């Protein structure tokens, strides 16, 4: 096609050109006198002038001759059809599945695909975790009869298909799906990332969403959504278990819930059962159970909902976790009067590092009795705890009967230690309490200090105070900070002093034994038996400086040995090889962080221990686990967690060729149905992806019109 175009000067202003032409025509009247020229010459001159005027006007119009030719450029149109299990949900019109609705949509647009294929290349793929080319002939796209994919990897598939079409012009991509990405690594590419790349390449995405954008709704399902329990519990102690279930589509129906326990023997049995009833669709109901393990070992807890009628998803009807029951555990009650006390925080952290010590913390404020825990008096009943630790707390915070019960508990075998502070011992008013007969130091009522009084110099030793074991203390289990007496003495010489000072004991009980003293022989750690129990008085309250100055191991060992001695477990040697997991329940593909170690009788790490570890999967296949040492920590990572089921980590430890022991721990990879656990459609994602690329989100009925527009 050939066409003329004019672009007049003066910003395409034809008036300027017309004015100039008129002015030039007026000049035609100016010329030589008639008597001086002949008529023929005047005609020739007029013709020349007119020719010049026409040329000037044409030049001002700036004529342009344009040759136009239309050619169709080769391009590809890509169709992606979702073939995953979520497409089998029946939430389309007339009770159809999403899959049936999608196939009907493609069938109704057959003519449009046929017309588009005349001038463009049309390619079709079914997809789940990957894309699979499907046959297309005469506009009919054959996506198959069923949808059974287990993952919807929209982002990964978009990237994969566009890589295949690299270097070609892509007319557009049509995505037919419920729009919800449900996938695991390494195919968890964000759809938005793929859409941003399509925008940069000028490749529009058109989307058609199938399914309802709401929760399970018409899908009938019961699911265990949470199961929580402490990772460790001591034998014969109560284990608290918390859980949560979700009920969809079974409103006002009684649903039985069972707690099953598989003990070290491998036998599984139902230990508790409840019934839950939801009053609204999608309601989440909390549950509580308790269980008391009677033998040491590992226990598998499973909360199970019976499969209900017409229930589509059953993989989420149960959930499991593991709990380790420890033998010979030590239960400790620590009572403190000042919440910001630094010594308390470091002491508790040191004891918490020992998995066989369970510590409960209670804060008592004598000035605020309303903050007192309910039934606090029950804590002092004989047999409730193995060891009682009293921090900087005034005697007025306790009721007289509580201290009487504490005295009885100690006489029947419990351990007791009072730690130094401005409100400990005599200054705290304990001289006129039942503990005056229990503690290994002498106290009198005149030592009592009021809360606002400064520290009395005759009752407190100003810091710093260097603490050293006495001759009797050097052989005592509590003060062994090294494997040999020489190494232990070396550690004590290096420990920093008690910077904040200590309580000054004015005297000792008849049976009190000084285990550690200051440089002036002032007693710092005094012990004695009382009935069947053991008692200590520790004058210091700033051992936390040991931890801060690089002696964390010594701090942990000191306080662990104090507790074990008070509990009369100072010769305990159990649990010297251990395995710790960052959690006990994982999803398929999630990595497992594993830490191993070995400890001596006093809780110290065994130096130069060598470890060998392996992981046994659900099928029985064993895989070696690589371990890396970093300081005192030995850890490894296990990544092959795709199969669901129970896994076992086994660890053996040796030192200089001598076997130290072995340990094992189990973890669970839950069975997941990514497609049906929560199969709601995601209309928002489909719309956003289309908008990002310059495409459009359309309803199924608009597909023929979209194809016609693309063809044109």
C-alpha positions in Angstrom: 0.0 0.0 0.0 1.3 3.5 -1.1 0.1 6.6 0.6 1.0 10.3 0.7 1.4 12.1 4.0 1.9 15.9 4.6 3.6 17.5 7.5 3.2 21.3 7.1 5.8 23.6 8.8 4.8 25.5 11.9 3.9 22.3 13.9 1.7 20.9 11.1 -0.2 24.2 10.7 -1.9 24.4 7.3 -2.9 28.1 8.0 0.8 29.1 7.9 1.2 27.5 4.5 -2.1 29.0 3.1 -1.0 32.5 4.3 2.3 32.2 2.6 0.7 31.0 -0.6 -1.7 33.9 -0.6 1.1 36.4 -0.1 3.0 34.9 -3.0 0.0 35.0 -5.3 -0.4 38.8 -4.5 3.1 39.3 -5.7 2.1 38.1 -9.2 0.6 41.6 -9.8 4.0 43.1 -9.6 5.9 43.0 -12.9 7.3 45.0 -15.9 5.1 47.6 -17.6 2.9 46.2 -20.4 4.4 48.6 -23.0 7.9 47.3 -22.3 7.1 43.6 -22.9 5.1 41.5 -25.2 2.0 39.5 -24.2 3.9 36.3 -24.8 6.8 37.2 -22.6 4.4 38.2 -19.8 2.8 34.8 -20.0 6.1 33.0 -19.8 7.1 35.1 -16.8 3.7 34.4 -15.1 4.2 30.7 -15.6 7.6 30.7 -14.1 6.4 32.6 -11.1 3.4 30.2 -10.6 5.8 27.3 -10.8 8.0 28.7 -8.2 5.1 29.5 -5.9 3.8 25.9 -6.3 7.2 24.5 -5.4 7.5 26.7 -2.4 4.0 25.7 -1.2 4.8 22.0 -1.7 8.1 22.4 0.2 6.2 24.0 3.1 3.7 21.1 3.1 6.7 18.6 3.3 5.0 15.7 1.4 6.1 12.2 2.2 5.5 9.0 0.2 5.0 6.0 2.5 5.0 2.4 1.2 3.2 0.1 3.8 3.5 -3.7 3.8 1.8 -6.0 6.4 3.6 -9.3 7.2 2.6 -11.8 10.0 5.5 -12.5 12.3 6.1 -16.1 13.6 5.1 -16.5 17.3 4.2 -19.2 19.8 1.1 -19.4 22.1 1.6 -21.6 25.1 -1.3 -23.3 27.0 -0.6 -24.7 30.6 -3.2 -26.9 32.1 -3.1 -27.8 35.9 -3.2 -31.6 36.3 -2.9 -31.9 40.1 -5.2 -33.5 42.7 -6.7 -30.2 43.9 -8.4 -30.0 40.5 -10.5 -33.0 41.5 -12.4 -30.9 44.1 -16.1 -30.6 43.3 -16.8 -26.9 43.8 -17.7 -25.8 40.3 -21.2 -25.2 38.9 -23.6 -28.2 38.9 -21.3 -30.2 41.1 -18.6 -30.5 38.5 -14.9 -30.9 39.5 -12.4 -28.2 38.6 -10.9 -30.7 36.2 -14.1 -31.3 34.4 -14.8 -27.6 34.1 -11.3 -27.0 32.7 -11.7 -29.7 30.1 -15.1 -28.3 29.0 -13.5 -24.8 28.7 -10.8 -26.1 26.4 -13.3 -28.1 24.4 -15.6 -25.1 23.9 -12.6 -23.0 22.6 -11.6 -25.6 20.0 -12.5 -23.3 17.1 -10.5 -20.5 18.6 -7.4 -22.6 19.0 -7.8 -23.9 15.4 -8.0 -20.4 14.0 -5.0 -19.3 16.1 -3.0 -22.2 14.9 -3.3 -21.1 11.2 -0.9 -18.2 11.8 0.8 -19.1 15.0 2.4 -22.1 16.7 0.2 -23.4 19.5 1.8 -25.6 22.2 0.0 -27.2 25.1 1.4 -28.7 28.4 -0.1 -30.4 31.4 1.7 -29.6 34.6 2.1 -30.6 38.3 5.6 -30.6 39.7 6.9 -30.4 36.1 5.5 -29.7 32.7 4.5 -32.5 30.3 3.8 -31.8 26.6 0.3 -32.9 25.5 -1.1 -33.5 22.1 -3.0 -30.8 20.2 -4.7 -31.5 16.9 -7.4 -29.5 15.0 -7.7 -27.2 18.0 -8.4 -30.1 20.4 -6.1 -30.1 23.4 -5.8 -33.6 24.9 -4.9 -33.1 28.6 -5.9 -36.6 29.5 -8.7 -38.2 31.5 -7.5 -37.7 35.1 -5.6 -35.3 37.3 -3.4 -36.9 39.9 -0.3 -34.7 40.4 0.9 -34.3 44.0 2.4 -30.8 43.7 1.5 -27.5 41.9 4.7 -25.8 40.9 3.4 -22.8 39.0 6.5 -20.7 39.2 8.9 -23.5 38.4 6.8 -24.6 35.4 6.5 -21.1 34.0 10.3 -20.8 34.1 10.8 -24.2 32.6 8.5 -23.6 29.6 9.8 -20.2 28.9 13.4 -21.6 28.8 12.2 -24.0 26.2 10.8 -21.1 24.2 13.9 -18.9 24.6 14.8 -17.0 21.4 11.3 -17.2 20.1 8.5 -14.6 20.1 5.9 -15.7 22.6 2.4 -14.4 21.7 1.2 -15.2 25.2 0.8 -17.9 27.8 -2.6 -19.2 29.0 -2.6 -20.6 32.5 -5.6 -22.8 33.5 -5.4 -23.7 37.2 -7.0 -23.2 40.7 -4.1 -20.7 41.2 -2.7 -22.1 44.4 1.0 -23.0 44.4 1.6 -26.1 46.5 5.1 -27.5 46.2 8.3 -28.3 48.0 12.0 -27.5 47.3 13.7 -27.4 44.9 10.6 -26.5 42.8 9.3 -23.8 45.1 10.1 -20.9 42.6 7.8 -18.0 43.4 5.3 -17.4 40.6 5.8 -13.7 41.0 9.5 -14.1 40.0 8.5 -15.9 36.8 5.9 -13.2 36.1 8.4 -10.5 36.5 10.7 -12.2 34.0 7.8 -12.5 31.5 7.0 -8.8 31.8 10.7 -8.0 31.0 10.5 -10.2 27.9 7.1 -8.8 26.8 5.3 -12.1 27.2 1.7 -11.6 28.6 0.1 -14.1 30.8 -3.6 -14.8 30.6 -5.2 -16.8 33.4 -8.4 -18.7 34.0 -9.1 -19.7 37.5 -11.2 -22.8 38.5 -12.5 -23.5 42.0 -13.8 -21.4 44.9 -11.5 -19.0 46.7 -12.5 -19.9 50.2 -11.6 -22.4 52.8 -12.4 -26.1 52.5 -16.1 -25.2 52.6 -18.0 -28.0 51.0 -15.0 -30.4 51.5 -15.7 -32.6 54.5 -12.6 -33.1 56.5 -11.3 -33.6 60.1 -7.7 -32.8 60.8 -5.2 -32.8 63.7 -3.4 -29.5 63.2 -1.1 -29.5 66.3 0.4 -31.8 68.9 2.7 -30.5 71.5 4.6 -32.1 74.4 7.9 -31.5 76.2 10.8 -33.2 74.5 11.9 -34.9 77.7 10.1 -36.1 80.8 11.3 -38.0 83.9 10.0 -41.5 84.5 6.9 -41.5 86.8 6.3 -37.8 86.1 3.2 -36.4 84.4 3.7 -35.3 80.8 1.3 -32.6 79.7 0.1 -32.9 76.1 -1.6 -30.1 74.2 -3.3 -30.6 70.8 -5.6 -28.9 68.3 -8.1 -30.3 65.7 -10.0 -28.7 62.9 -13.4 -29.8 61.8 -14.8 -29.0 58.3 -18.2 -30.1 57.1 -19.1 -32.1 60.2 -20.9 -29.4 62.3 -22.7 -30.7 65.4 -21.4 -34.2 64.9 -19.5 -36.1 67.7 -16.0 -36.9 66.5 -13.9 -39.3 68.6 -10.2 -38.4 69.3 -7.7 -41.0 70.6 -4.3 -40.6 72.1 -2.0 -43.5 71.3 1.4 -44.2 72.8 4.1 -46.5 71.5 6.6 -47.2 74.3 10.2 -48.5 74.2 8.8 -52.1 73.7 7.3 -51.1 70.4 3.7 -51.9 71.4 1.2 -49.2 70.6 -1.9 -48.7 72.8 -4.7 -46.2 73.3 -4.2 -44.4 76.6 -6.9 -41.7 76.4 -10.0 -40.8 74.4 -12.2 -37.7 74.1 -15.0 -36.6 71.9 -15.2 -33.2 70.1 -18.1 -31.4 68.5 -17.8 -28.4 66.3 -20.5 -25.7 66.3 -19.2 -23.9 63.2 -17.6 -24.9 59.9 -13.8 -24.8 60.1 -13.7 -24.5 63.9 -10.4 -25.3 65.6 -10.8 -27.1 69.0 -8.0 -27.3 71.6 -7.5 -30.5 73.5 -5.4 -31.5 76.6 -4.2 -34.9 77.6 -1.7 -36.2 80.2 0.5 -39.3 80.3 2.9 -40.8 82.9 5.7 -42.9 81.4 6.6 -45.8 83.6 9.9 -46.9 82.1 12.8 -44.9 80.6 13.2 -44.7 76.8 11.6 -43.1 73.8 7.9 -42.8 73.4 5.9 -42.0 70.3 2.7 -40.1 70.9 0.0 -40.1 68.2 -3.3 -38.2 68.2 -5.8 -39.8 65.8 -9.2 -38.9 64.4 -11.2 -41.7 62.9 -11.9 -41.4 59.2 -15.3 -40.0 58.7 -17.9 -40.7 56.0 -17.3 -38.9 52.7 -14.0 -37.6 54.0 -11.7 -36.9 51.0 -8.4 -36.1 52.9 -7.2 -38.7 55.4 -3.5 -38.0 55.6 -4.1 -35.2 58.1 -6.3 -37.4 60.5 -3.3 -38.1 62.7 -0.2 -36.4 64.0 2.7 -37.8 66.0 5.7 -36.6 68.0 8.4 -38.2 70.2 9.2 -37.8 73.9 12.2 -39.1 75.8 11.6 -40.5 79.3 14.7 -40.1 81.4 15.7 -42.4 84.3 16.8 -40.9 87.6 16.0 -37.3 86.7 16.4 -34.6 89.4 13.5 -32.2 90.0 14.5 -28.8 91.3 12.4 -25.9 92.7 14.1 -22.6 92.6 12.4 -19.8 94.6 13.6 -16.2 94.2 12.5 -12.9 95.6 14.1 -10.5 93.1 13.3 -11.0 89.4 16.3 -9.1 88.0 18.9 -11.0 89.9 21.8 -11.9 87.5 23.0 -14.9 89.5 19.6 -16.5 89.2 19.6 -16.2 85.4 23.1 -17.8 84.9 22.5 -20.5 87.5 19.3 -21.6 85.8 20.9 -21.6 82.4 23.7 -23.8 83.7 21.3 -26.3 85.2 19.1 -26.3 82.1 22.1 -27.5 80.1 21.7 -30.9 81.9 18.9 -32.8 80.4 18.5 -35.0 83.5 17.7 -31.9 85.6 14.3 -30.4 85.5 14.0 -27.0 87.1 10.9 -25.0 88.0 11.3 -21.3 88.8 9.0 -19.4 91.2 9.1 -15.7 92.0 7.7 -14.6 95.4 7.2 -11.0 96.3 6.5 -10.5 100.0 5.2 -7.0 99.3 2.7 -8.2 96.7 0.9 -11.3 98.1 -1.6 -11.2 95.2 1.1 -12.4 92.8 1.6 -15.5 94.9 1.1 -18.7 92.8 -2.1 -20.6 93.6 -1.6 -23.7 95.7 2.1 -22.7 96.3 2.1 -24.6 99.6 1.7 -27.9 97.7 5.3 -27.5 96.3 6.8 -28.4 99.7 5.0 -31.7 100.2 7.5 -34.5 100.7 8.5 -36.2 97.4 7.4 -33.3 95.2 11.0 -32.2 94.4 14.4 -33.7 94.9 16.2 -30.4 95.5 15.0 -27.0 96.8 17.0 -23.8 96.0 16.3 -20.6 97.9 17.7 -17.4 96.3 17.7 -13.9 97.7 14.3 -14.1 99.3 13.0 -12.8 102.6 11.5 -15.3 105.1 8.3 -13.1 105.2 7.5 -14.3 101.6 6.7 -17.8 103.0 4.0 -18.9 105.2 5.1 -20.7 108.4 3.5 -23.9 107.3 5.4 -23.9 104.0 8.7 -23.7 105.8 7.5 -26.5 108.2 6.7 -28.7 105.2 10.1 -27.8 103.6 11.8 -28.9 106.8 9.9 -32.2 106.8 10.7 -32.7 103.1 14.4 -32.3 103.8 14.3 -34.7 106.7 12.7 -37.3 104.5 15.4 -37.1 101.8 15.1 -33.8 99.8 18.1 -31.5 99.3 18.2 -27.8 100.2 20.6 -25.0 99.5 20.3 -21.3 100.4 22.2 -18.9 98.3 23.7 -15.6 99.5 22.0 -12.3 99.3 20.8 -9.2 101.3 17.7 -11.2 102.3 19.2 -14.6 102.9 20.1 -16.4 106.2 19.9 -14.1 109.3 19.4 -10.8 107.4 16.4 -12.4 105.7 14.8 -13.3 109.0 15.3 -17.1 108.9 16.6 -17.3 112.5 13.0 -17.5 113.8 11.8 -20.0 111.2 11.8 -23.8 111.0 14.8 -23.6 108.7 17.0 -22.4 111.6 17.3 -26.0 112.6 18.0 -27.2 109.0 20.6 -24.8 107.7 24.3 -25.5 108.6 25.0 -22.0 109.8 24.2 -20.2 113.1 21.7 -17.3 112.9 20.0 -15.1 115.5 17.0 -12.7 115.4 19.3 -9.6 115.8 20.7 -10.1 112.4 17.4 -9.3 110.8 17.6 -6.4 108.3 14.7 -4.2 107.0 14.2 -4.0 103.2 15.4 -0.4 103.0 18.5 -0.9 105.2 22.0 -0.9 103.7 24.1 -4.1 103.9 25.4 -4.4 107.5 29.2 -4.7 107.5 29.2 -7.3 110.3 26.8 -9.5 108.2 28.4 -9.2 104.8 31.9 -9.6 103.4 32.6 -6.9 100.8 33.9 -8.1 97.5 35.8 -9.3 95.7 36.2 -12.6 97.5 38.4 -15.3 96.1 36.8 -18.7 96.7 38.9 -21.8 97.3 38.1 -25.4 98.4 39.2 -26.3 101.9 41.2 -29.4 102.6 37.9 -31.3 103.2 36.4 -29.6 100.1 39.2 -30.7 97.8 38.0 -34.3 98.0 34.3 -33.4 97.9 32.3 -34.3 94.7 30.8 -30.8 94.4 34.1 -29.0 94.0 35.9 -31.3 91.5 36.2 -29.0 88.5 38.8 -31.1 86.7 39.3 -34.8 86.0 42.3 -35.0 88.4 42.9 -33.1 91.7 45.8 -31.2 90.1 43.6 -30.0 87.2 40.8 -29.2 89.5 43.1 -27.0 91.7 44.3 -25.3 88.5 40.7 -24.4 87.5 40.0 -23.0 91.0 43.1 -20.9 90.9 42.0 -19.4 87.6 38.4 -18.6 88.5 37.7 -14.9 89.1 36.6 -13.9 92.6 33.0 -13.4 93.8 32.9 -9.7 92.9 29.8 -8.7 94.8 31.1 -10.2 98.1 29.3 -12.7 100.3 27.3 -13.2 103.4 29.3 -13.4 106.6 28.4 -16.5 108.7 28.8 -15.6 112.4 28.9 -19.3 113.3 28.2 -22.8 112.1 25.9 -25.6 113.3 27.3 -28.5 115.3 27.5 -30.7 112.2 28.3 -28.1 109.6 31.4 -28.8 107.4 33.1 -25.9 105.5 33.9 -27.1 102.0 35.0 -23.7 100.6 36.3 -20.5 102.1 37.6 -17.1 101.3 41.2 -15.8 101.6 40.6 -14.9 105.3 39.1 -18.4 105.9 35.6 -17.0 106.1 33.2 -19.8 105.3 31.6 -19.6 101.9 30.2 -23.1 101.3 29.0 -25.1 104.3 27.2 -28.5 104.2 25.6 -30.9 106.6 23.1 -33.8 106.7 19.6 -33.3 108.1 17.6 -36.4 108.7 17.7 -38.3 105.4 18.5 -35.2 103.4 21.5 -33.0 102.6 21.7 -29.2 103.1 24.1 -26.5 101.9 24.6 -22.8 102.7 26.4 -20.8 100.0 27.4 -17.3 101.0 28.1 -16.0 97.5 25.8 -14.8 94.8 28.1 -13.8 91.9 29.4 -17.0 90.4 28.0 -15.6 87.1 31.3 -13.8 86.7 32.9 -17.2 86.1 30.7 -17.6 83.0 31.3 -14.1 81.8 35.1 -14.4 82.1 35.3 -17.5 80.0 34.7 -20.3 82.6 31.3 -21.3 81.4 32.1 -25.0 81.6 33.3 -24.7 85.2 30.2 -22.8 86.1 27.9 -25.5 84.7 29.9 -28.3 86.3 29.9 -26.5 89.7 26.2 -26.0 89.9 25.3 -29.4 88.4 27.4 -31.2 91.0 25.9 -29.1 93.8 22.4 -30.3 92.7 23.4 -33.9 92.2 25.1 -34.0 95.6 22.0 -32.5 97.3 19.9 -35.1 95.5 22.3 -37.9 96.5 23.0 -38.7 92.9 26.7 -37.6 93.0 27.9 -40.9 91.5 25.4 -40.9 88.6 27.0 -41.9 85.3 23.9 -42.5 83.1 23.3 -40.8 79.8 27.0 -40.1 78.9 26.2 -40.2 75.1 23.4 -38.1 73.8 21.7 -37.0 70.6 19.7 -33.7 70.2 17.4 -32.8 67.3 16.3 -29.2 66.5 12.8 -30.7 66.5 11.0 -34.0 66.3 8.5 -33.5 63.5 9.4 -32.4 59.9 7.7 -31.9 56.6 9.0 -33.8 53.5 12.2 -32.2 52.2 12.9 -30.3 55.4 16.5 -30.6 56.7 17.2 -32.1 60.1 19.9 -30.5 62.3 21.5 -33.1 64.6 23.8 -32.4 67.5 25.7 -35.2 69.4 27.9 -35.3 72.4 29.3 -37.3 75.3 29.6 -36.2 78.9 31.3 -37.5 82.0 29.7 -38.3 85.4 29.8 -34.6 86.4 28.3 -33.3 83.2 31.5 -32.1 81.6 32.1 -32.8 77.9 34.4 -35.7 77.2 37.5 -34.3 75.4 38.6 -35.8 72.1 35.5 -38.0 71.8 35.0 -39.5 68.3 31.5 -40.0 67.0 30.0 -42.2 64.3 26.4 -41.7 63.3 23.9 -43.0 60.8 20.2 -42.4 60.0 17.8 -45.2 59.2 14.8 -44.3 57.0 11.2 -45.7 57.0 12.2 -48.3 54.5 15.1 -49.6 56.6 17.8 -48.0 54.4 20.7 -46.7 56.4 22.7 -43.6 55.5 25.9 -42.4 57.2 25.7 -39.0 58.7 28.6 -36.7 58.4 29.5 -34.8 61.6 31.6 -31.6 61.9 33.2 -30.5 65.2 33.1 -26.8 66.0 34.6 -26.1 69.5 32.7 -28.4 71.9 29.8 -28.9 69.5 29.6 -31.8 67.1 26.8 -31.5 64.6 25.5 -32.7 61.2 22.7 -32.2 58.8 20.4 -34.8 57.3 18.5 -33.7 54.1 17.1 -36.9 52.6 13.6 -36.5 54.2 11.3 -37.0 51.2 9.8 -40.3 52.3 7.3 -39.9 55.1 7.5 -42.1 58.2 9.8 -42.7 61.2 13.5 -42.2 61.1 16.1 -43.3 63.6 19.4 -41.5 64.4 22.0 -43.8 65.9 25.3 -42.5 67.4 28.2 -44.3 69.0 31.1 -42.5 70.7 34.7 -43.6 71.5 37.7 -42.0 73.2 41.2 -43.2 72.4 39.7 -46.4 71.0 37.6 -47.1 74.1 33.9 -47.2 73.5 32.0 -44.6 75.6 28.5 -45.7 74.7 25.7 -45.3 72.2 22.5 -43.4 71.9 19.6 -43.0 69.5 16.8 -40.6 68.7 13.8 -40.8 66.4 12.1 -38.2 64.4 9.0 -38.2 62.1 8.5 -36.9 58.6 4.8 -36.3 58.4 2.7 -37.7 55.5 1.5 -34.6 53.6 -1.1 -34.3 50.9 -0.1 -30.8 49.6 -2.9 -30.7 47.1 -5.8 -31.7 49.4 -4.8 -30.5 52.9 -6.1 -27.1 52.0 -7.4 -27.1 48.4 -8.9 -23.6 48.2 -8.4 -21.7 44.9 -6.3 -18.5 44.8 -8.0 -16.0 42.6 -5.9 -13.1 43.8 -2.6 -14.8 42.7 -4.0 -15.5 39.2 -5.2 -11.9 38.8 -1.9 -10.5 40.1 0.3 -12.6 37.8 -1.8 -11.6 34.8 -1.6 -7.9 35.7 2.2 -8.1 36.3 2.8 -9.3 32.8 0.4 -7.0 30.9 -2.0 -9.9 30.4 -5.5 -10.5 31.7 -7.4 -12.7 34.0 -10.6 -14.0 32.3 -13.5 -16.3 33.1 -13.9 -19.5 31.2 -16.7 -18.1 29.0 -14.3 -15.4 27.7 -11.7 -17.8 26.3 -13.1 -17.9 22.7 -13.1 -14.1 22.6 -9.6 -13.9 24.0 -8.3 -16.3 21.3 -10.1 -14.3 18.5 -8.5 -11.1 19.7 -5.1 -12.7 19.8 -5.5 -14.1 16.3 -6.4 -10.6 15.0 
